[in-house]
Amino acid sequence: MKLLIASDIHGSILYAETLFERVADEKPDKILLLGDLLYHGPRNDLPDGYNPKAVIALLNAHREQLLCVRGNCEAEVDQMVLAFPVMAEYACLSIDGVTIFATHGHHANEDNPPPLNAGDILLCGHTHIPAMRAHENFTYLNPGSISLPKAGSARTYMTLYKGCFELKTLADGKTIESLDAREK
């Protein structure tokens, strides 16, 4: 199974369309979105191409491929316009022998991890900063943000295929960093 992982679209149709160009290139089985799909929130400037209604239409067109968790910018009204579930606080996934706790990161995160077992992956968005960091009992991964990257980072996403996570640039899909999660 191949998974494409992205976070923090924040209502940008420009970068959402670019993400789906990468989806066409990558051909994942599923797309995992780690929250903050439609709105920019009070701490962020409007992203380029801000158009939540267009993002709604684009995401709804791909609803059967999407797995999502709720970000801190999601509200109940968002679920009314999106044709796929977006209100789960987290998802626990087991893919190719890798156990993943996926959440947005505003509650459970690298500094406040949920109960995890050695070798588990904590997969978060929220910070808008891509990361791959090993801890004693888990590995923290963050795909960054496709629309509002922070700390001088690029617009990025991740893939998971055969136990290997790859952090990639949104612009061209080139791999920046990789991690084989099966090597524990």
Secondary structure, DSSP 8 states (H G I E B T S, - for coil): -EEEEE---TTBHHHHHHHHHHHHHH--SEEEE-S--S---TTS---TTB-HHHHHHHHHHTGGGEEE---TT--HHHHHH-SS----SEEEEEETTEEEEEE-SSSS-SSS--S--TTEEEE--SSS--EEEE-SSEEEEE---SSS--TT---EEEEEETTEEEEEETTT--EEEEEETT--
